[in-house]
Amino acid sequence: MICDDEEAWFNKGATLTELDRHDEALECYHRAVSINEKLKEGWHGMGLAIAELGNFEEALEYYDKALVMDDRYQDAWYNKGVALDILGRYKEAQSCYNKGVAIKKTI
């Protein structure tokens, strides 16, 4: 039997992320978003896992997908900023951090 519950796959991915098993987490997040492509947390989780594997440029693509789902997703703005910072794209990183702070102020 194949599990088609995106929340279960997302939660498994989050647990594997905490265990530093990022390849496996990435697979789970992928399963979650294949079930529900609007699952912003799944796209964000994929970005986190890919960033932990050292591919910050690719991680940006997944943070952007999460932000398409919700442009007020503060965690995605923050982690996009971190990835940009690591890539030496400081002005872009600062812009992301500023957007995250602005969101926090309105919550």
PyMOL commands that set and color helices and strands:
alter all, ss='L'
color gray80, all
select helices_A, chain A and resi 6-18+22-35+40-52+56-69+74-86+90-106
alter helices_A, ss='H'
color red, helices_A
deselect
rebuild
show_as cartoon
